[in-house]
Each structure stands twice: as structure tokens, then as C-alpha cells.
């Protein structure tokens, strides 16, 4: 009996040595789980019998249990290495057999599948062409083909327009010259778009063009100037004797030349005694003390020179001339009234004549609008802000889109609302009809966007863009939708035209510098696979040279109600057994499943120091059981030697 007891001890110690040695051998094996031996004593006793002091029959090995405690996680330089932090196993397809492993050293085989070093394919949730996880489990595959381009269908710009900017563009009406005699005595009423009360202008008290201009200038939104131009052609002098060089010279020779010039019937002091020609008379006038008077000699259109006098403030000018002899006495003065030029700004929406004479009102209404400093994308002085971004056509070609913002006068009375014009340009060509009519963006008193052309979402739909190449010719990409087609927003997938939506819904107008807070669009050019990333949820992302990334799939994990019931079959893998129960499969970091650490592996959970101590203990146990057999042999030999 002692022999059997010692022999069972030797066997148990040998198994203990084997298990300890196996643990030590796999101390550096990734994903390895250490084991320990469970022993039980043996007693020879029947079902219905038992001694009062039974002697045991030795020891047996009841089980070899693995410890599934977490191993240390170490980082690697391989992007496809994965470690499970927490509960769970990788699911591997070994030619139809399903295995489970904690070893996450994966690569890509020649067919693009994610495999381990034994060519077992990793199982996970596959993704569709748009990178959406389908929930269907299968072999994870890395598509190495190029990423197809995607046209831009939505561009979002979050901007701040500086409310302190001034209005750059000016829209005015230029009226005139209007003769004083035609508009004197008229009345008219002016109405405004900015809330200014209506204003009535009465020209009845004006006696000169200058007074008319002063009265008009006092009206809000109007400015005026007056000028009197008087050709010195005295209708009282015989036509045969016009004021010419020869006329002046002959009259001076006779000592009877006479010339007078008055402003509002106030004579100017002129020294014409030395003037023998038009130029001499011109110089005499220009030497007068009245700086508002100037004289020039001009061609009358028939090849003859005439003297022209201008009063630059619009006062009445009187003149006369003659030779002073009885045959041609000095004529009565000729009076010339001035002309008025008027400019009206964009706040004036109407000007209505109030009397029978409506020459001024008619002239104002019929005058064209003149735009000064009109928007020009080539001139930075004509717009307040601009920002550019790249968009893409259906072939993946990049195009530069520029948004221009021009501050406009506030509508109404300007209280509680601000207004900007929005122009759009792609590759130097205006789009969305903004070459003729810009979009209008309105902001409330808090600087929040109210609408763009009445759209409260702040959306601009561009439907007239034709993608072109560098030579300005269509490049073969999809163009605008056909005439009459209805384009809805958001653009449905898959898109069939170049139409896209510009969203300015988050744009603000604060008293701060212009800034682009965010600008993003959903298009991109074609891309080649440049790398792989793995998220904490086990999702495999492909990185492409165009800066895009797409989900290719997600690693699936499995857990078991009785992990110790799994059966190890080598290659650091286990298979399901009846004792383990069926696997519970799900996405990483959900339920009781652990998360994924990318570019990492889980080291063996073997405690090498403890195993070395166990090795000493197993050795001592083996030696002690061998001693039991040796002692029993010595006792037996003694009995045999009895004679």
C-alpha cells in the first residue's frame, strides 16, 4: 500500500512539475493563461462501510485549471495588434472551426482578410460601401482598392460678420442740370425707406439757382449744387457785331469799348482799358475780386471763339457790351440764370410733385440709378469679407468656392435688423445667380441670422454650377439638374447633379472681427489606402491619402458563463464545450465585454517568480514521495530476509 501511495504522490508531483514547467515555458506567450493543478486525496472505503481510522491511498490530480485573469497590456508598433482590456475572446475562423483566443497579434493575408499567425480569420461585423456597420458577422476584410470620390452636396460655413463694418456701396440718382427758370416755384414731397418721415420741399422763395440748391440740400437724402454758365453773346448787339477780337480791338482804338459784368445785379469792378482781344477781356474778368467768377475763351462749335463766364455758386449773371457811339449804344444787360444738379441717395423711395409744375419730380423719377463702388470680386475695396474653401465634383476634381459678404444699409428705420448681401463664386465664375442678384442675409438685434432670402434655415441652393477644367471648359463631371427639375434639400443620395446646399444657419453678426468658426463640406477626391486605425470599440478604420477615413468593420468579442469550461487546443486558443456554455457575442465595450486597446497585446498572466517557487515545491514533493517508496522498499526487504 505504501508503494501505491508514494507512486500516486510521484505522479501528482510530476503533473505539478509539468504544469509549472508549461507555465514557465509560456511566460512570454501573448494571450497565454497560466494553469494550476488541483489535487485530491484517495481513501479506500466502500459505499456502506468505513473504518474508524481509515488510511488514505494517496493523491490524485482532480483537474488542471487555467487562470483567466487579465495579463499586462504592452504597446507594439503594429496597427493591427489588439489587446482586450476586460472580459472576452477574439473569435477566429479556422477553416470552418470556431476558436476563441486572447492573442491579438493580427496581420492581413494576401486576400485582404485579417488573420493571426496561424491564418485563422478574425470574425467581426462587416461594413457597407459607405462605412456603415451592418450588424452581420463574418470574416473581417480590408479593402485595399481606392476610395471613390464623393461630390459635394452640402457645405456648412459658420462665420461671424463684423457688425462694425461700414456700407461700401452707394446707390444714387443724378438729376440735372435743371434750369432755374424751369423748376423755380415748384413743390414736391419725398418719402424714405429708412423710416425718415416724409419731407416737403418748397422752391417758391428761391430767386436764384443758388437758393434753389440750398433749399434742396436741406432735404434729407438730397444734395445739390448750382452753376451759372453765361456765353457772352449779347442779343441786343447786331449779329454783325459779335464780341470778337476784332470788335474789341476796333472799339478800343476808337476809345469807346464798353463791357460790364454783374452778379445778382451787383457790378464787378473790371479794368478793361487794356483789353484788345477776348483773351485780354478774359484776363480782366479773372482778375476781379469775386473768386466765384471765372472766364474762359472757348469754341462755339462753328469754329469761332466766344467768351464764357461761369459763376460756380449759381448766382444770376448780368452782362452787356458795346462801342459807345450813337450808332451802337451800349445795350441793356442780359441776365443768365444758373442750373441745378441734384443727387439723391438710396434711402429715397419716392419723390412726388405737389403742384401743376412737376418738372423736378419728373426729372428725378426718370433719372437712372448710379451705383458707386459696386461689388467687384476682383476689387477688395468693394466687399467687406470673403472666405474660400474647396468643393468637389462627381469626378473628384477640386474647385475653389469663394463667399463674398457685402454690408448693406439696414432696412426700414434700421432698428433691430441688419442686412448683408452674399455673392458666390466658383473658380472665378459667379454662381447661384449672384452675378445679377445677390442673396440677402438679415440679422436680428442679437446678431442672430433671421433668414437668407426668406429661408429661416439660412440655406442657399446652388443649381447652376457647371464644373470646368483649367481651360474653362466642362470637364465631364455631372452638371446642373435639367431645366424644370425640382431640387429638394438636403440633396438626396445618391446625388445626380452638381447641385449643392450652402448652409449659413449658424452665421452671426457680432461686434467682433470677421472669423470662420467652422467650415466643412462632405465631398472629397479619390484616395489610396494609407493606413489603418482601430478604435476602443474595435472598429477598423481605413485612412486614405485624401484625408478621409472609413469604417471597414468591427471586431466581435465572445464571452462565456463558465470560462473555465473552455477547452484549450493549442495555438493560444480555446474551443467551446458543454461545460463552458454557448458564447455570448457582441461588440467590444458593450455589456460585460471589455474594450480594445489598439497597437497593443496582452502579455501572459504567468507570474514567473511564483512559478519558480512552485517549481521548488513540486521538486520537494517529488523527492519526498520518492523517499516514501524507498522506505517502503527497505521495510519489505527486511521482511523478505526473515528466515
JOGIHU-V643615 format. One record per residue. N is the residue number from 0. SS is DSSP state (H for helix, E for strand, - for the rest). PHI is phi in whole degrees, 0 to 359 (* if undefined). BURIAL is # if it has 24 or more other ideal C-beta (glycine too) atoms within 12 Angstrom, else .. Layout:
n: [N | N]
ss: [SS | SS]
phi: [PHI | PHI]
burial: [BURIAL | BURIAL]
This chain:
n: [0 | 1 | 2 | 3 | 4 | 5 | 6 | 7 | 8 | 9 | 10 | 11 | 12 | 13 | 14 | 15 | 16 | 17 | 18 | 19 | 20 | 21 | 22 | 23 | 24 | 25 | 26 | 27 | 28 | 29 | 30 | 31 | 32 | 33 | 34 | 35 | 36 | 37 | 38 | 39 | 40 | 41 | 42 | 43 | 44 | 45 | 46 | 47 | 48 | 49 | 50 | 51 | 52 | 53 | 54 | 55 | 56 | 57 | 58 | 59 | 60 | 61 | 62 | 63 | 64 | 65 | 66 | 67 | 68 | 69 | 70 | 71 | 72 | 73 | 74 | 75 | 76 | 77 | 78 | 79 | 80 | 81 | 82 | 83 | 84 | 85 | 86 | 87 | 88 | 89 | 90 | 91 | 92 | 93 | 94 | 95 | 96 | 97 | 98 | 99 | 100 | 101 | 102 | 103 | 104 | 105 | 106 | 107 | 108 | 109 | 110 | 111 | 112 | 113 | 114 | 115 | 116 | 117 | 118 | 119 | 120 | 121 | 122 | 123 | 124 | 125 | 126 | 127 | 128 | 129 | 130 | 131 | 132 | 133 | 134 | 135 | 136 | 137 | 138 | 139 | 140 | 141 | 142 | 143 | 144 | 145 | 146 | 147 | 148 | 149 | 150 | 151 | 152 | 153 | 154 | 155 | 156 | 157 | 158 | 159 | 160 | 161 | 162 | 163 | 164 | 165 | 166 | 167 | 168 | 169 | 170 | 171 | 172 | 173 | 174 | 175 | 176 | 177 | 178 | 179 | 180 | 181 | 182 | 183 | 184 | 185 | 186 | 187 | 188 | 189 | 190 | 191 | 192 | 193 | 194 | 195 | 196 | 197 | 198 | 199 | 200 | 201 | 202 | 203 | 204 | 205 | 206 | 207 | 208 | 209 | 210 | 211 | 212 | 213 | 214 | 215 | 216 | 217 | 218 | 219 | 220 | 221 | 222 | 223 | 224 | 225 | 226 | 227 | 228 | 229 | 230 | 231 | 232 | 233 | 234 | 235 | 236 | 237 | 238 | 239 | 240 | 241 | 242 | 243 | 244 | 245 | 246 | 247 | 248 | 249 | 250 | 251 | 252 | 253 | 254 | 255 | 256 | 257 | 258 | 259 | 260 | 261 | 262 | 263 | 264 | 265 | 266 | 267 | 268 | 269 | 270 | 271 | 272 | 273 | 274 | 275 | 276 | 277 | 278 | 279 | 280 | 281 | 282 | 283 | 284 | 285 | 286 | 287 | 288 | 289 | 290 | 291 | 292 | 293 | 294 | 295 | 296 | 297 | 298 | 299 | 300 | 301 | 302 | 303 | 304 | 305 | 306 | 307 | 308 | 309 | 310 | 311 | 312 | 313 | 314 | 315 | 316 | 317 | 318 | 319 | 320 | 321 | 322 | 323 | 324 | 325 | 326 | 327 | 328 | 329 | 330 | 331 | 332 | 333 | 334 | 335 | 336 | 337 | 338 | 339 | 340 | 341 | 342 | 343 | 344 | 345 | 346 | 347 | 348 | 349 | 350 | 351 | 352 | 353 | 354 | 355 | 356 | 357 | 358 | 359 | 360 | 361 | 362 | 363 | 364 | 365 | 366 | 367 | 368 | 369 | 370 | 371 | 372 | 373 | 374 | 375 | 376 | 377 | 378 | 379 | 380 | 381 | 382 | 383 | 384 | 385 | 386 | 387 | 388 | 389 | 390 | 391 | 392 | 393 | 394 | 395 | 396 | 397 | 398 | 399 | 400 | 401 | 402 | 403 | 404 | 405 | 406 | 407 | 408 | 409 | 410 | 411 | 412 | 413 | 414 | 415 | 416 | 417 | 418 | 419 | 420 | 421 | 422 | 423 | 424 | 425 | 426 | 427 | 428 | 429 | 430 | 431 | 432 | 433 | 434 | 435 | 436 | 437 | 438 | 439 | 440 | 441 | 442 | 443 | 444 | 445 | 446 | 447 | 448 | 449 | 450 | 451 | 452 | 453 | 454 | 455 | 456 | 457 | 458 | 459 | 460 | 461 | 462 | 463 | 464 | 465 | 466 | 467 | 468 | 469 | 470 | 471 | 472 | 473 | 474 | 475 | 476 | 477 | 478 | 479 | 480 | 481 | 482 | 483 | 484 | 485 | 486 | 487 | 488 | 489 | 490 | 491 | 492 | 493 | 494 | 495 | 496 | 497 | 498 | 499 | 500 | 501 | 502 | 503 | 504 | 505 | 506 | 507 | 508 | 509 | 510 | 511 | 512 | 513 | 514 | 515 | 516 | 517 | 518 | 519 | 520 | 521 | 522 | 523 | 524 | 525 | 526 | 527 | 528 | 529 | 530 | 531 | 532 | 533 | 534 | 535 | 536 | 537 | 538 | 539 | 540 | 541 | 542 | 543 | 544 | 545 | 546 | 547 | 548 | 549 | 550 | 551 | 552 | 553 | 554 | 555 | 556 | 557 | 558 | 559 | 560 | 561 | 562 | 563 | 564 | 565 | 566 | 567 | 568 | 569 | 570 | 571 | 572 | 573 | 574 | 575 | 576 | 577 | 578 | 579 | 580 | 581 | 582 | 583 | 584 | 585 | 586 | 587 | 588 | 589 | 590 | 591 | 592 | 593 | 594 | 595 | 596 | 597 | 598 | 599 | 600 | 601 | 602 | 603 | 604 | 605 | 606 | 607 | 608 | 609 | 610 | 611 | 612 | 613 | 614 | 615 | 616 | 617 | 618 | 619 | 620 | 621 | 622 | 623 | 624 | 625 | 626 | 627 | 628 | 629 | 630 | 631 | 632 | 633 | 634 | 635 | 636 | 637 | 638 | 639 | 640 | 641 | 642]
ss: [- | H | H | H | H | H | H | H | H | H | H | H | H | H | H | H | H | H | H | H | H | H | H | H | H | - | - | - | - | - | - | - | - | - | E | E | E | E | E | E | E | E | E | - | - | - | - | - | - | - | - | - | - | - | - | E | E | E | E | E | E | E | E | E | E | E | - | - | - | - | - | - | E | E | E | - | - | - | - | - | - | E | E | E | E | - | E | - | E | E | E | E | E | E | - | - | E | E | E | E | E | - | - | - | - | - | E | E | - | - | - | - | E | E | E | - | - | - | - | - | E | E | E | E | E | E | E | - | - | - | - | - | E | E | E | E | E | E | E | - | E | - | - | - | - | - | E | - | - | E | - | - | - | E | E | E | E | E | E | E | - | - | - | - | - | - | - | - | - | E | E | E | E | E | E | E | E | E | E | H | H | H | H | - | - | - | E | E | E | E | E | E | - | - | - | - | - | - | E | E | E | E | - | - | - | - | - | - | H | H | H | H | H | H | H | H | H | - | - | - | - | E | E | E | E | E | E | E | E | E | E | - | - | - | - | - | - | - | H | H | H | - | - | - | H | H | H | H | H | H | H | H | H | H | - | - | - | E | E | E | E | E | E | - | - | E | E | - | - | - | - | - | - | - | - | - | - | H | H | H | H | H | H | H | H | H | - | - | - | - | - | - | E | E | E | E | E | E | E | - | - | - | - | - | E | E | E | E | E | E | E | - | - | - | - | - | E | E | E | E | E | E | - | - | E | - | - | E | - | - | - | - | - | E | E | E | - | - | E | E | E | E | E | E | - | - | - | E | E | E | E | E | E | - | - | - | - | - | H | H | H | H | H | H | H | H | - | - | E | E | E | E | - | - | - | - | - | - | - | H | H | H | - | - | E | E | E | E | E | E | E | E | - | - | - | - | - | E | E | E | E | E | E | E | E | E | E | E | - | - | - | - | - | - | - | - | E | E | E | E | E | E | E | E | E | E | - | - | E | E | E | - | - | - | - | - | - | - | E | E | E | E | E | E | - | - | - | E | E | E | E | E | - | - | E | - | - | - | E | E | E | E | - | - | - | - | - | E | - | - | - | - | - | E | - | - | - | - | - | - | - | - | - | - | - | - | - | - | - | - | - | - | - | - | - | - | - | - | - | E | E | E | E | - | - | - | - | E | - | - | - | - | - | - | E | E | E | E | E | E | E | - | - | E | - | - | E | - | E | E | E | E | E | E | - | - | - | - | E | E | E | E | E | E | - | - | - | - | E | E | E | E | E | E | E | E | E | E | E | - | - | - | H | H | H | - | E | E | E | E | - | - | E | E | E | - | - | - | - | - | - | - | - | E | E | E | E | - | - | - | - | - | E | - | E | E | E | E | - | E | E | E | - | - | - | - | - | H | H | H | H | H | H | H | H | H | H | H | H | H | H | H | H | H | H | H | H | H | H | H | H | H | H | H | H | H | H | H | H | H | - | - | -]
phi: [* | 297 | 299 | 294 | 297 | 295 | 296 | 296 | 294 | 298 | 297 | 296 | 294 | 294 | 296 | 299 | 296 | 298 | 295 | 296 | 298 | 295 | 299 | 294 | 295 | 255 | 298 | 249 | 277 | 297 | 78 | 286 | 243 | 293 | 241 | 219 | 267 | 249 | 257 | 217 | 278 | 242 | 227 | 269 | 214 | 278 | 291 | 248 | 222 | 187 | 277 | 284 | 221 | 293 | 254 | 290 | 259 | 121 | 224 | 228 | 272 | 285 | 193 | 245 | 261 | 265 | 262 | 262 | 292 | 292 | 270 | 296 | 256 | 240 | 274 | 231 | 257 | 254 | 292 | 266 | 289 | 224 | 236 | 266 | 259 | 124 | 278 | 127 | 225 | 290 | 257 | 239 | 257 | 253 | 64 | 106 | 270 | 265 | 238 | 231 | 210 | 257 | 276 | 252 | 270 | 243 | 221 | 245 | 275 | 295 | 266 | 89 | 271 | 278 | 226 | 265 | 291 | 262 | 65 | 278 | 276 | 285 | 265 | 192 | 265 | 280 | 240 | 276 | 294 | 266 | 85 | 270 | 292 | 271 | 85 | 266 | 270 | 190 | 291 | 287 | 231 | 259 | 281 | 260 | 284 | 293 | 279 | 295 | 292 | 229 | 285 | 283 | 241 | 211 | 234 | 248 | 236 | 255 | 234 | 236 | 268 | 287 | 291 | 277 | 294 | 266 | 284 | 270 | 274 | 233 | 243 | 227 | 246 | 257 | 239 | 124 | 286 | 251 | 292 | 304 | 294 | 277 | 246 | 297 | 86 | 279 | 230 | 206 | 244 | 248 | 244 | 232 | 264 | 259 | 92 | 296 | 299 | 302 | 230 | 256 | 247 | 238 | 264 | 295 | 273 | 281 | 247 | 222 | 297 | 296 | 294 | 300 | 296 | 294 | 296 | 294 | 296 | 289 | 279 | 303 | 86 | 242 | 221 | 217 | 218 | 233 | 215 | 249 | 244 | 237 | 290 | 278 | 233 | 276 | 292 | 275 | 268 | 307 | 303 | 288 | 235 | 289 | 284 | 231 | 301 | 291 | 297 | 296 | 297 | 295 | 293 | 292 | 297 | 282 | 73 | 230 | 288 | 228 | 213 | 228 | 218 | 229 | 241 | 52 | 67 | 260 | 296 | 269 | 277 | 240 | 257 | 255 | 294 | 258 | 282 | 243 | 206 | 298 | 295 | 294 | 294 | 303 | 296 | 297 | 293 | 291 | 274 | 290 | 283 | 274 | 287 | 281 | 261 | 217 | 228 | 219 | 253 | 229 | 278 | 277 | 96 | 246 | 95 | 254 | 275 | 226 | 269 | 237 | 248 | 236 | 251 | 281 | 243 | 85 | 283 | 292 | 243 | 243 | 213 | 202 | 205 | 180 | 255 | 78 | 268 | 303 | 293 | 214 | 287 | 292 | 281 | 292 | 301 | 262 | 258 | 239 | 268 | 274 | 246 | 244 | 246 | 235 | 234 | 245 | 273 | 286 | 284 | 277 | 252 | 197 | 218 | 240 | 289 | 254 | 240 | 290 | 269 | 232 | 301 | 294 | 299 | 295 | 295 | 293 | 297 | 273 | 282 | 284 | 277 | 250 | 260 | 253 | 58 | 294 | 304 | 216 | 300 | 272 | 240 | 295 | 282 | 256 | 217 | 275 | 219 | 207 | 212 | 236 | 208 | 267 | 234 | 229 | 270 | 292 | 266 | 86 | 283 | 272 | 226 | 264 | 251 | 240 | 253 | 250 | 234 | 237 | 286 | 244 | 300 | 295 | 288 | 64 | 271 | 80 | 263 | 80 | 208 | 230 | 219 | 229 | 261 | 241 | 245 | 236 | 220 | 235 | 52 | 84 | 245 | 290 | 231 | 61 | 74 | 282 | 290 | 244 | 225 | 285 | 279 | 249 | 255 | 245 | 237 | 272 | 293 | 264 | 81 | 268 | 294 | 273 | 191 | 235 | 51 | 86 | 276 | 291 | 277 | 70 | 259 | 239 | 263 | 260 | 237 | 242 | 276 | 249 | 299 | 231 | 271 | 293 | 269 | 81 | 253 | 307 | 264 | 95 | 282 | 303 | 252 | 296 | 296 | 297 | 303 | 86 | 288 | 269 | 249 | 255 | 241 | 293 | 297 | 290 | 263 | 280 | 290 | 234 | 210 | 274 | 298 | 211 | 247 | 259 | 254 | 245 | 299 | 262 | 289 | 236 | 227 | 248 | 279 | 219 | 299 | 301 | 206 | 260 | 284 | 200 | 210 | 216 | 220 | 262 | 259 | 198 | 275 | 294 | 219 | 259 | 297 | 242 | 177 | 232 | 231 | 235 | 273 | 293 | 264 | 81 | 276 | 269 | 250 | 267 | 259 | 242 | 292 | 271 | 87 | 270 | 221 | 215 | 288 | 259 | 164 | 223 | 295 | 260 | 241 | 232 | 231 | 227 | 296 | 235 | 297 | 291 | 279 | 293 | 253 | 287 | 232 | 90 | 58 | 52 | 219 | 229 | 234 | 289 | 230 | 297 | 291 | 286 | 84 | 285 | 288 | 254 | 254 | 196 | 277 | 303 | 64 | 233 | 58 | 267 | 283 | 281 | 268 | 250 | 253 | 283 | 51 | 213 | 225 | 267 | 284 | 300 | 270 | 289 | 268 | 298 | 297 | 294 | 294 | 295 | 295 | 299 | 298 | 295 | 296 | 297 | 296 | 297 | 297 | 298 | 296 | 294 | 291 | 296 | 295 | 299 | 294 | 297 | 293 | 297 | 295 | 295 | 294 | 298 | 296 | 296 | 294 | 297 | 281 | 288 | 237]
burial: [. | . | . | . | # | # | # | # | # | # | # | # | # | # | # | # | # | . | # | # | . | # | # | # | . | # | # | . | # | # | # | # | # | # | # | # | # | . | # | . | . | . | . | . | . | . | . | . | . | . | . | . | . | . | . | . | . | # | # | . | # | . | . | # | . | # | . | # | . | . | # | . | # | . | . | . | . | # | # | # | # | # | # | # | # | # | # | # | # | # | # | # | # | # | . | . | . | # | # | # | # | # | # | # | # | # | # | # | . | . | . | . | # | # | # | # | # | # | . | # | # | # | # | # | # | # | # | . | . | . | . | . | # | . | . | . | # | . | # | # | # | # | # | . | . | . | # | # | # | # | # | # | # | # | # | # | # | . | # | # | # | . | # | . | # | . | # | # | # | # | # | # | # | # | # | # | # | # | # | # | # | # | # | # | # | # | # | # | # | # | . | # | # | # | . | . | . | . | # | . | # | # | # | . | . | # | . | # | # | # | # | # | # | # | # | # | # | . | # | . | # | # | # | # | # | # | # | # | # | # | # | # | # | # | . | . | # | . | . | . | # | # | # | # | . | . | # | # | . | . | # | # | . | . | . | . | # | # | # | # | # | # | # | # | . | . | . | # | . | # | . | # | . | . | # | . | # | # | . | # | # | # | . | # | # | # | . | # | . | # | . | # | # | # | # | . | # | . | . | . | . | . | . | . | # | # | # | # | # | # | # | # | # | # | # | # | # | # | # | # | # | # | # | . | . | . | . | . | . | . | # | . | # | # | # | # | # | # | # | # | # | # | # | # | # | # | # | # | # | . | # | . | # | . | . | . | . | . | # | # | # | . | # | # | . | . | . | . | . | . | . | . | . | . | # | . | # | . | . | . | . | # | # | # | # | # | # | # | # | # | # | # | # | # | # | # | # | # | # | # | # | # | # | # | # | # | # | # | # | # | # | . | . | . | . | . | # | # | # | # | # | # | # | # | # | # | # | . | . | # | # | # | . | # | . | . | . | # | # | # | # | # | # | . | . | . | # | # | # | # | # | # | # | . | . | . | . | # | # | # | # | # | # | # | # | # | # | # | . | . | . | . | . | . | # | . | # | # | # | # | # | . | . | . | . | . | # | . | . | . | # | . | . | . | # | . | # | # | # | # | # | # | # | # | # | . | # | # | # | . | . | . | . | # | . | # | . | . | # | . | # | . | # | # | # | # | # | . | # | . | . | # | # | # | # | # | # | # | # | # | # | # | . | # | . | # | . | # | # | # | # | # | # | # | # | # | # | # | # | # | . | . | # | # | . | # | . | # | . | . | # | # | # | # | # | # | . | . | . | # | . | . | # | # | # | # | # | # | # | . | . | . | # | # | # | # | # | # | # | # | # | # | # | # | # | # | . | . | . | . | # | . | . | # | # | . | . | # | . | . | # | # | . | . | # | . | . | # | # | . | . | . | . | . | . | . | . | . | . | . | . | . | .]
